[in-house]
Amino acid sequence: MEQCRKCLGGHGFLNDDGIGPQIGSALPMATYEGDFVVLSIQVGQQLLNAVSAKMMKGKKGNPNTPLMQYVYDFDPATPRKAPAKSELDELFKDHKFLLDAMQYRANFLHYTTAQTLQEAIAASGKMDASTLDVVKVELMQMTWAHGYVMLAHFFLERLKALQETQPQIAKVVSPLYELFCLTVMDTSYDKGGGFGDFVAAGVLPPSGKAPVLKRIKELLAIIRPQAVSIMDAWNIPDFILNSCLGRYDGQYVEALYDSTRFEPLNATDVPEGYYKHLQYILHPERKAKDARAKL
C-alpha cells in the first residue's frame, strides 16, 4: 500500500487518494499473531526440520505438511545449470517453469542454511539458542522464499482450475500470475550487486535481468487495458476506497477539484487561523494595537 501511495506522486499526500487513510487499518496486519521476526524463525526451523528429515532420515515427505513436499523432492547433490539468456523469453511464458524457479530458489536457501547450521553445530559441539543465532538472518530469508512458493502454488492451482471451467477469465488471470513471479525474480536481481538468490541457485543467469524486465513490461502492456476491470472485480465499496483518484471515467482532476469544496479551510480566501494566530507572528505590532482596540 505504501508503494502504491508513493506511485501517486504528490497526490499520495492527500486523503482523497484513498490509500493513505487505509494504511492505519492495514499496517497492524504485519504484526498480528506475533512479531514477524519471531514467526519467521519458527517457520524457518520447520523448514530445517524437513531438510533434516530428508537428508538424515531419508524421509520422502510428511502428510502433515503437504505444502513442504517440494523440500523433500529436492536433490541438493545435483546442481542446477542456469538456462541460456536466449531461452528466457520462452521460459518466462511457461507457468510450470516459474513455479519450479520459485521452489528451486527456496530450496537453495533451505539447504545452504542447513549446511551453515551444521557447521555452527560442529564448531560449538552443541545445538542451542546461541547456535541458532548464527542462521537467524537466513531463517528470515527462507521464510520469505517459502511464502512466495506458497503464493505461486495456490495462484497456479487456481489458474489451472479456471482454465478448465472459465477459460475467458483464465486469459485475464494468466498474465497476473506471470507478473507476480517475474516481479519476485526482478527484485532478487537488486540484491548482492545484481546477483540475487535466483542467480546463486542457478535458476537464472547473471545476464537475466534484461529479459526479466522486458517480459514484465510486456505483461504490463497486456494488463493495463484491463487494470480497472480487474480492480473492480474485487468490488471494494466506495466508502472503503474513499478516493477521488479511483475513477472509472478517468476524471480524477475534476473530482479532486470538486473535493476541495468540502474542505472547511477553503470556505474563505484567508483561513480563520491566520487572523487568530499567524498574523501576530508575522506582524507582532498588531497584537498590541488590537489589544488597545478591545479596551
C-alpha positions as CSV (number, residue, x, y, z in Angstrom):
1,M,0.0,0.0,0.0
2,E,2.9,2.4,0.8
3,Q,4.4,1.7,-2.6
4,C,1.1,2.4,-4.3
5,R,0.8,5.7,-2.3
6,K,4.3,6.8,-3.5
7,C,3.4,5.9,-7.1
8,L,0.7,8.6,-6.9
9,G,3.3,11.3,-6.6
10,G,2.1,14.5,-4.9
11,H,-1.5,13.1,-4.8
12,G,-0.2,10.4,-2.4
13,F,-0.2,13.0,0.3
14,L,-3.9,13.6,0.0
15,N,-6.6,11.8,1.9
16,D,-8.5,11.9,-1.4
17,D,-6.2,9.3,-2.9
18,G,-7.9,6.7,-0.7
19,I,-4.7,4.9,0.1
20,G,-3.2,6.8,3.0
21,P,-6.2,6.5,5.3
22,Q,-6.3,2.8,4.8
23,I,-2.7,2.2,5.9
24,G,-3.6,2.6,9.5
25,S,-6.0,-0.3,9.2
26,A,-3.8,-2.5,7.2
27,L,-0.5,-1.8,9.0
28,P,-1.3,-3.9,12.1
29,M,-1.7,-7.0,9.9
30,A,2.1,-7.1,9.6
31,T,2.3,-7.9,13.3
32,Y,-1.0,-9.8,14.0
33,E,-0.4,-13.2,15.7
34,G,3.1,-12.3,16.8
35,D,6.1,-10.4,15.6
36,F,7.2,-11.4,12.0
37,V,10.8,-12.0,13.1
38,V,9.7,-14.5,15.8
39,L,7.3,-16.2,13.4
40,S,9.9,-16.3,10.6
41,I,12.3,-18.1,12.9
42,Q,9.7,-20.7,13.8
43,V,8.8,-21.2,10.1
44,G,12.5,-21.5,9.2
45,Q,13.0,-24.1,11.9
46,Q,10.2,-26.2,10.5
47,L,11.8,-25.9,7.1
48,L,15.1,-27.0,8.5
49,N,13.4,-29.9,10.2
50,A,12.1,-31.0,6.8
51,V,15.6,-30.8,5.3
52,S,17.0,-32.8,8.3
53,A,14.3,-35.4,7.9
54,K,15.1,-35.9,4.2
55,M,18.9,-35.8,4.5
56,M,19.5,-37.7,7.8
57,K,16.4,-39.9,8.0
58,G,15.7,-40.5,4.3
59,K,12.0,-39.3,4.6
60,K,10.2,-38.8,1.3
61,G,7.5,-36.5,2.7
62,N,5.3,-35.5,5.5
63,P,1.5,-35.9,5.2
64,N,1.0,-33.2,7.8
65,T,2.9,-30.6,5.7
66,P,1.9,-31.2,2.1
67,L,2.9,-27.7,1.0
68,M,6.5,-28.6,2.0
69,Q,6.7,-31.6,-0.3
70,Y,8.9,-29.6,-2.7
71,V,11.6,-29.6,0.1
72,Y,11.6,-33.4,0.2
73,D,11.6,-33.7,-3.6
74,F,14.8,-31.5,-3.9
75,D,18.1,-33.1,-4.7
76,P,20.9,-30.9,-3.4
77,A,23.6,-33.2,-4.9
78,T,22.6,-32.3,-8.4
79,P,23.4,-28.6,-9.1
80,R,21.1,-26.8,-11.5
81,K,22.5,-25.2,-14.6
82,A,21.0,-21.8,-15.4
83,P,19.3,-21.6,-18.8
84,A,20.8,-19.5,-21.5
85,K,19.7,-15.9,-21.9
86,S,18.3,-16.7,-25.3
87,E,15.9,-19.3,-23.8
88,L,14.4,-17.0,-21.2
89,D,11.8,-15.3,-23.4
90,E,10.0,-18.6,-23.9
91,L,10.6,-20.0,-20.4
92,F,9.0,-16.9,-18.8
93,K,5.8,-17.8,-20.5
94,D,5.9,-21.4,-19.0
95,H,3.9,-21.4,-15.8
96,K,5.5,-24.6,-14.6
97,F,9.0,-23.2,-15.0
98,L,8.0,-20.1,-13.0
99,L,6.8,-22.2,-10.1
100,D,9.8,-24.5,-10.3
101,A,12.0,-21.5,-10.2
102,M,10.4,-20.3,-7.0
103,Q,10.7,-23.7,-5.4
104,Y,14.3,-24.2,-6.5
105,R,15.4,-20.8,-5.2
106,A,13.7,-21.6,-1.9
107,N,15.3,-25.0,-1.6
108,F,18.7,-23.4,-2.4
109,L,18.2,-21.2,0.7
110,H,16.8,-24.0,2.8
111,Y,19.7,-26.4,2.1
112,T,22.5,-23.9,2.3
113,T,21.2,-22.6,5.6
114,A,21.1,-26.2,6.9
115,Q,24.7,-26.6,5.9
116,T,25.7,-23.4,7.7
117,L,23.8,-24.6,10.8
118,Q,25.6,-27.9,10.7
119,E,28.9,-26.2,10.5
120,A,28.0,-24.0,13.5
121,I,27.0,-27.1,15.5
122,A,30.2,-28.8,14.6
123,A,32.2,-25.8,15.8
124,S,30.4,-25.4,19.1
125,G,29.7,-29.0,19.7
126,K,26.1,-28.4,20.7
127,M,22.7,-27.2,19.4
128,D,21.2,-24.4,21.5
129,A,19.8,-20.9,21.1
130,S,23.2,-19.3,20.6
131,T,23.9,-21.7,17.8
132,L,20.6,-20.9,16.1
133,D,21.5,-17.2,16.3
134,V,24.1,-17.9,13.6
135,V,21.4,-18.5,11.0
136,K,18.6,-16.1,12.1
137,V,19.1,-13.9,9.1
138,E,18.9,-17.0,6.8
139,L,15.8,-18.2,8.6
140,M,14.0,-14.9,7.6
141,Q,15.2,-15.3,4.0
142,M,13.9,-18.9,4.0
143,T,10.5,-17.7,5.3
144,W,10.1,-15.1,2.6
145,A,11.1,-17.6,-0.1
146,H,8.7,-20.3,1.2
147,G,5.9,-17.7,1.4
148,Y,6.4,-16.8,-2.3
149,V,6.4,-20.6,-3.1
150,M,3.0,-20.9,-1.4
151,L,1.6,-17.9,-3.1
152,A,2.8,-19.1,-6.5
153,H,1.5,-22.6,-5.8
154,F,-2.0,-21.5,-4.9
155,F,-2.1,-18.9,-7.7
156,L,-1.2,-21.5,-10.3
157,E,-3.6,-24.1,-8.8
158,R,-6.5,-21.7,-9.1
159,L,-5.4,-20.6,-12.6
160,K,-5.5,-24.2,-13.8
161,A,-9.0,-24.6,-12.4
162,L,-10.1,-21.5,-14.2
163,Q,-8.6,-22.8,-17.5
164,E,-11.0,-25.8,-17.3
165,T,-14.1,-24.0,-16.1
166,Q,-13.8,-20.4,-17.1
167,P,-11.2,-20.0,-19.9
168,Q,-12.0,-16.4,-20.6
169,I,-11.3,-15.4,-17.0
170,A,-8.1,-17.5,-17.1
171,K,-6.8,-15.4,-20.0
172,V,-7.1,-12.4,-17.7
173,V,-5.5,-14.1,-14.7
174,S,-2.7,-15.7,-16.5
175,P,-0.6,-12.5,-17.1
176,L,-1.1,-11.6,-13.4
177,Y,0.5,-14.9,-12.4
178,E,3.4,-14.4,-14.7
179,L,3.8,-10.8,-13.5
180,F,3.8,-11.9,-9.8
181,C,6.6,-14.5,-10.3
182,L,8.7,-12.3,-12.5
183,T,8.4,-9.3,-10.1
184,V,9.9,-11.5,-7.4
185,M,12.7,-12.6,-9.7
186,D,13.4,-9.0,-10.7
187,T,13.6,-7.9,-7.1
188,S,16.2,-10.6,-6.5
189,Y,18.5,-9.1,-9.0
190,D,18.6,-5.9,-6.9
191,K,20.3,-7.8,-4.1
192,G,24.0,-8.5,-3.8
193,G,25.2,-6.2,-6.5
194,G,22.7,-7.5,-9.0
195,F,23.2,-11.2,-8.4
196,G,20.5,-12.4,-6.1
197,D,19.2,-15.8,-4.9
198,F,17.8,-16.9,-8.2
199,V,21.2,-16.4,-9.9
200,A,23.1,-18.1,-7.0
201,A,20.7,-21.0,-7.1
202,G,21.3,-21.5,-10.8
203,V,17.7,-20.7,-11.7
204,L,18.6,-17.6,-13.8
205,P,21.8,-16.5,-15.5
206,P,23.6,-13.4,-14.3
207,S,22.6,-11.7,-17.6
208,G,18.9,-12.4,-17.0
209,K,17.9,-9.0,-15.6
210,A,17.2,-7.5,-19.0
211,P,14.9,-10.4,-20.2
212,V,13.0,-10.3,-16.9
213,L,12.4,-6.6,-17.2
214,K,11.5,-7.0,-20.8
215,R,8.8,-9.6,-20.1
216,I,7.5,-7.5,-17.2
217,K,6.9,-4.6,-19.5
218,E,5.2,-6.8,-22.0
219,L,2.9,-8.1,-19.3
220,L,2.1,-4.6,-18.0
221,A,1.1,-3.6,-21.5
222,I,-1.3,-6.6,-21.7
223,I,-2.7,-5.9,-18.2
224,R,-3.1,-2.2,-18.5
225,P,-6.3,-2.1,-20.6
226,Q,-7.9,-4.4,-18.1
227,A,-6.5,-3.0,-14.9
228,V,-9.6,-1.0,-13.9
229,S,-11.9,-4.0,-14.5
230,I,-9.5,-6.3,-12.6
231,M,-9.6,-3.9,-9.6
232,D,-13.4,-3.5,-9.9
233,A,-13.7,-7.3,-9.8
234,W,-12.8,-7.1,-6.1
235,N,-15.9,-5.0,-5.6
236,I,-14.3,-2.8,-2.9
237,P,-17.0,-0.5,-1.6
238,D,-16.6,3.3,-2.3
239,F,-16.8,4.1,1.4
240,I,-13.7,2.0,2.0
241,L,-11.8,3.3,-1.0
242,N,-12.7,6.9,-0.1
243,S,-10.9,8.0,-3.2
244,C,-11.2,10.6,-5.9
245,L,-8.4,9.0,-7.9
246,G,-10.0,5.6,-8.3
247,R,-12.5,6.6,-11.0
248,Y,-13.6,4.6,-14.0
249,D,-14.2,7.7,-16.1
250,G,-10.7,8.9,-15.5
251,Q,-11.9,12.4,-14.4
252,Y,-9.8,12.4,-11.3
253,V,-8.6,16.0,-11.7
254,E,-12.2,17.3,-11.8
255,A,-13.0,15.0,-8.8
256,L,-10.1,16.4,-6.8
257,Y,-11.2,19.9,-7.6
258,D,-14.7,19.2,-6.5
259,S,-13.5,17.6,-3.3
260,T,-11.9,20.9,-2.2
261,R,-15.4,22.3,-1.7
262,F,-15.8,20.0,1.3
263,E,-12.6,21.3,2.9
264,P,-13.5,23.8,5.7
265,L,-10.2,25.7,5.3
266,N,-11.3,26.5,1.7
267,A,-14.6,28.2,2.9
268,T,-12.8,31.6,2.9
269,D,-9.9,33.0,1.0
270,V,-8.0,33.6,4.2
271,P,-8.4,30.9,6.9
272,E,-9.6,31.9,10.3
273,G,-6.4,30.6,11.8
274,Y,-4.5,33.5,10.1
275,Y,-6.4,36.1,12.0
276,K,-6.2,34.2,15.3
277,H,-2.5,33.3,15.3
278,L,-0.4,33.7,12.1
279,Q,-0.9,37.5,11.7
280,Y,0.6,38.1,15.2
281,I,3.6,36.1,14.3
282,L,4.2,37.8,11.0
283,H,3.2,41.3,12.4
284,P,3.9,41.4,16.2
285,E,2.9,45.1,16.3
286,R,-0.8,44.2,15.5
287,K,-1.2,42.3,18.8
288,A,-0.6,45.4,20.9
289,K,-2.8,47.5,18.6
290,D,-5.7,45.0,18.7
291,A,-5.4,44.8,22.5
292,R,-5.8,48.6,22.8
293,A,-8.7,48.5,20.4
294,K,-10.5,46.0,22.6
295,L,-10.1,48.3,25.6
